[in-house]
Amino acid sequence: MDRVMIVDDDESILNALRRLLHITPCLSGGKLFKLTVDTFSSPEAALEKARHTAYALVISDYRMPTMNGVQFLKKFRDIQPDAARLILSGYADLNGLIRAINDVGIVRFVSKPWNDYEFVSTLGQVLALRELTLENQRLADEMRLSKGDLSPEEFERKRLEEAEPGITKVHWGPDGSVLLDESLLDRP
């Protein structure tokens, strides 16, 4: 089951998409399955959740008051580089879309209002492409591992980080201890 994050400052959009994805199965890679959907009206709250929860796909509104979709997706990509990224917008800002494609590697642009069938079909295609890309990366990593170009530790670190974002990031205290609370890093 794939987990999807949707970020939009309009609660009615979030409710409509949550309802649509709750009742409509998604077809990806020849498999029919339900998506787990997390919705956020705040990009900051979404980024905090992304630090601890793995997502296959993130969909962001382009225009939001505190952070636009490109800025949000850049930060999200830093946390989870392997998640597929889509922009959802009611505005046809060609320069913004080009920037989104170039800066954050969005896979698709979905316009508001959307056609439900096309929206769900797009998600299935994007998730299938993501699975294929991840499989290619895994096979390439296995080849590099067998040739000695990648250490077993780095191979395992990549696998763990994909499964559990942030698990391999360790914050060390000045005395060499492991800090579980990042806010303690700023203390003397």
Sequence and secondary structure as in RCSB ss.txt:
>XXXX:A:sequence
MDRVMIVDDDESILNALRRLLHITPCLSGGKLFKLTVDTFSSPEAALEKARHTAYALVISDYRMPTMNGVQFLKK
FRDIQPDAARLILSGYADLNGLIRAINDVGIVRFVSKPWNDYEFVSTLGQVLALRELTLENQRLADEMRLSKGDL
SPEEFERKRLEEAEPGITKVHWGPDGSVLLDESLLDRP
>XXXX:A:secstr
  EEEEE S HHHHHHHHHHHHHS EEETTEEE  EEEEES HHHHHHHHTTS  SEEEEES  SSS HHHHHHH
HHHH TTSEEEEEESS  HHHHHHHHHHH  SEEEESS  HHHHHHHHHHHHHHHHHHHHHHHHHHHHHHHHTSS
 HHHHHHHHHHHHSTTTT  EE TTS EESSGGGGG  
